Amino acid sequence: MMITKRDDPATDGCMRRHQMAFTGRGPNGDENLQSMLVGTLMRKIKSRTWKKQRYFKLEDDCMTIWYQSRKAGNVHSTFSVSDVEAIREGHQSEVLLSIADEFPAERCFTLVFRGRRGNLDLVAESAEEAQSWIRGMRKLIENLENMGEREKLDQWISDWFKKADKNNDGRMNFKEVQDLLKMMNVDMNGHHAHRLFTMADKSRSGTLEDDEFVFFYKMLTQREDVLRIFQKYTVDSQKLSQSHLEDFLRKEQLERGNIQQHAKQLIENYEPSDRAKLLNAMTFDGFLMYLGSAEGSIFNPQRRGVYQDMSQPLCHYFISSSHNTYLMEDQLRGQSSVEGYIRALNRGCRCVEVDCWDGANGEPIVYHGHTFTSKILFKDVVSTVGNYAFKVSEYPVILSIENHCGVEQQRVMAQHLDHILGDKLLKSTLDGKAPIRLPSPEELKGKILLKAKKIGGLEESFNGMVENPLTEEVSDEDAVAEMDEDNLHRESVRHRVKKSKQRLSKELSDCVVYCKSVHFSSFKHSRIHSKFYEVASFTESKARKHLREAVALNFQTAGEGMDLNDGLFSQNGRCGYILKPQFLREAEERFDPEMPQKGAGYSPVMLIIQVISGQQLPKVNLKKDSIVDPLVRVEIHGVPMDQAKQETRYIENNGFNPVWYDTLRFTIHTPELAMVRFVVEDYDKTSRNDFVGQYTLPLSCMQQGYRHIYLLSKDGTSIPPASIFVHIRITGLK
């Protein structure tokens, strides 16, 4: 790793810095990055009337974008390349669409940020400059995504060095180091800190630079917890032979299969010493790199890709679904935007909601009815869904229509669906015959299905017995029920909600094939009368009453519900479809979540989690002298008998490398449905604990043994290198 002074030309500085972070993948030879380092004048667009010139430049670290107003003197802002999730070319945002007549698409692009931060819409002076930034940003994002955990850690260290080096001279005196330790969540005794500083200052200059700072950091972050495990399996305390590594994988990590081959592969992949490789051995550094890798993480890599049977009927899967997808924030006054659909679809959501109402000029609109949310055009929503439906998953997308439109605008909706989606829209059964069951996700790849009210049933479509649409009346009371009654009461708009009758247009009805929306009466009624292609929706309060668990989600709302949803769908290639357990797929099985022990396949387990340590936890209280007092809570979410929470002690004033060695035990009766959520909080005696980070995954995707858990922020984005180190055991109880 190298951290250097910034007195060289920008390109050279960037290149040398990225010998650390990108292992040589810097800007040399890349014209786009060279151009970004020089900088470009572009227009920042916020609306049709707000268009201002800003000077944008990639900083020497090749990780930070700096921009300044042309007239604002020294006023400037920065953001990190790691904050950018994607780059969209052309008029692919509502803001840029609004100025499409003024600026051509080839000069426009959008930077999409992670989490809830708004997009940055930009217009370059020329198509060439736009392309230079688009390609350059994509290159930088690709480099970041290809970083290993060690490189990410190096990048993190380097970023802190830069923050602490106030005078930008590439050196750090002891005062700067002390300030840095506070910033990094370390409350260290001044004498001890000075002793480490003196040991690292090999040049005796009274400052740390380059490798001296790295040495200081390594002393600061010695992993005694991992060293203890390493030494348990070594003979000479220096290296693990291949056979000793095999013992570790077999006894601690509970690995099966060809362990000899796997141990050999781990040495090849993670051992930094060529000499150790020649001896078929692993040093402590290699062991630490393995435990910090994806293979050493808690999530089983074999569950990352699509591994489930995708050829079963659609109803055999949990489907990633969102509610009021068009809303970006508040349910009553928030902004409606196609961005909500883009973000949900890009996170693997496969069922999005479209709340349709009659609009001006014969054009249907989408918004949260009876509230003050803004409105967007139905055709823009359809176009967006068509463009983004299959970017992250090829499996079918369901457009759930809440239809409040009159017959005329329903016909317009049908026209838009047909013209915009074309062959992607499923308008007939797959084989053209009357089906007896739902098709599978595999059979429906690349197709968009409409979920809405339908005239008559699917059978009538094939025998010509469809009722007259002019006499078919459908109540919209289900749609009204979706609104949160408490919120409606608070906003005094409840009186506006009236049960009404509406007629359906045949054109829109014909677009509905396998997903006919019906009113839900009761499970008993459904078992007797329901058809396989009928779908019922109900509110969360009703669902809790019936099922004791929450249903659809607002993808824009961060929190426990979203964490559980993201965790469940993080497996199976994040494709948005998870095969239900066998007992939920068999019609004869009557699984009772209240009494899981009565089920035929009852197999309870004991989950034992030893929370060992934490690493580089982020600072949540911005007060200068505040240090995190971390605790770890483990939550089990599942059937009622499995719902449980336990937590460790809190460690006072150490968010940098806290150590617990606390053991938590859980009995889990239905492991197939259990989700495990790890939450790190900053303990507070007088008020509610502050959230630090979380990670949620299905129990079925857990790896046993010694594992790192890389934490996510409140909105589900990574916060490297923050992690907790645990030991996991899952044992049968029967």
PyMOL commands that set and color helices and strands:
alter all, ss='L'
color gray80, all
select helices_A, chain A and resi 10-21+31-38+81-83+94-98+105-107+127-145+149-164+174-183+190-200+211-220+224-232+242-251+259-270+274-278+284-291+301-303+314-316+339-346+360-362+378-388+407-424+460-463+477-481+485-490+494-496+506-509+523-529+540-547+560-568+572-574+582-585+596-598+640-642+671-673+699-701
alter helices_A, ss='H'
color red, helices_A
select strands_A, chain A and resi 40-45+51-58+64-69+76-80+84-89+108-113+120-124+239-241+281-283+317-319+351-357+365-366+376-377+397-403+448-452+473-475+501-503+515-518+534-536+577-579+605-615+630-637+644-647+659-668+675-682+690-698+705-712+718-732
alter strands_A, ss='S'
color yellow, strands_A
deselect
rebuild
show_as cartoon
